[in-house]
Amino acid sequence: MNRRWYIDFFQGLSVEMWIKAANEFLDANAEARFLEQELQIVPPDRVLDIPCGQGRHARALAARGYRVTGVDISTEFLAHARQEAETAGLECRWVQGEMQAIDWEEEFDAAFCLGNSFGYLDRDDLEEFLKRLARAVRTGGRVVFDNPMVAETILPTLSKSDDYEFGGIRVHSEHRYHAAQSVLETEYAFESGDRREVRTNWTFCQTTAEMRRLVEAAGFRTVALYGDIERRPFELGCRSLYLVAEKG
C-alpha cells in the first residue's frame, strides 16, 4: 500500500473531473451557509479550509467577508483556486503542503475538513494532523469534519466497480476492501478523448465511534453528528458523516 498516494493522485484528468463534478452537482453556497452556522463564525473571522481542493468553499466564505486560508497538496487544484479567486476579486491565502505538516498556533477562529480527506492518512499521520489542527485553532473554536468514507456510510453500499461520466470525462473504478487494515483500495481509470490516466488511492475507513475518539483525543469535544447539511441525524446508510467539534 502506498500510504502517501495523494502526493501524485490529484493532477490531470482526476482534477479536471472533480472540478466539473463539483460545479455541476454541489452547491458551495449552501455548504458555506452550513459551515457558517455550525462553526459559529462571523466576518471577518479567520477560517482554515484543509484540504481546500479547488477552493470552492474557501471562495464562498471569502465572498461573505471571512479571512480564509486554503491548504492543499495539489499544485493543479491550487492554481485553479487562485485563478477563480482572482477572477472573482476575492482575497484568500493559498498554501501548498500536507495536512499533517501545518504549523500554526491559534491562528484560526474555526476550520473545516470536507470531502474524502479524513480517510487519506494512516493512523499516525491522522493523529499528527488532528494534533496540529487543534493547535492551529483558538480555544473555543469549532471544526467541521465531513467523512463520506466512514464505515457506516461506505460499507453497506460498497460495489465492486462503478462507471460514471462528468463533463466528457469517463471514469471506471474498481474497489477492493482490505478488512484486516480497514482500508478501501480503489483503482481509477480516467478517459477523455485520446487521454487515459490510471491511478490508485487507499482510504482508511474508521467507524463513527473511532473517528470521535481520534478527534476527541486531539483536544476537541464532539458537538453534533449529522448525516447531511440539512442536519438530519447521522445513522447507518447516510451518504456522509458531518462531525462538528469544539476545541476544549
C-alpha positions, 0 to 999 in steps of 0.5 A: 500500500502506498500510504502517501498516494495523494502526493501524485493522485490529484493532477490531470484528468482526476482534477479536471473531473472533480472540478466539473463534478463539483460545479455541476452537482454541489452547491458551495453556497449552501455548504458555506451557509452550513459551515457558517452556522455550525462553526459559529463564525462571523466576518471577518473571522479567520477560517482554515479550509484543509484540504481546500481542493479547488477552493470552492468553499474557501471562495464562498466564505471569502465572498461573505467577508471571512479571512480564509486560508486554503491548504492543499497538496495539489499544485493543479487544484491550487492554481485553479483556486487562485485563478477563480479567486482572482477572477472573482476579486476575492482575497484568500491565502493559498498554501501548498503542503500536507495536512499533517505538516501545518504549523500554526498556533491559534491562528484560526477562529474555526476550520473545516475538513470536507470531502474524502480527506479524513480517510487519506492518512494512516493512523499516525499521520491522522493523529499528527494532523488532528494534533496540529489542527487543534493547535492551529485553532483558538480555544473555543473554536469549532471544526467541521469534519465531513467523512463520506468514507466512514464505515457506516456510510461506505460499507453497506453500499460498497460495489465492486466497480462503478462507471460514471461520466462528468463533463466528457470525462469517463471514469471506471473504478474498481474497489477492493476492501482490505478488512484486516487494515480497514482500508478501501483500495480503489483503482481509477481509470480516467478517459477523455478523448485520446487521454487515459490516466490510471491511478490508485488511492487507499482510504482508511475507513474508521467507524463513527465511534473511532473517528470521535475518539481520534478527534476527541483525543486531539483536544476537541469535544464532539458537538453534533453528528449529522448525516447531511447539511440539512442536519438530519441525524447521522445513522447507518446508510447516510451518504456522509458523516458531518462531525462538528467539534469544539476545541476544549 
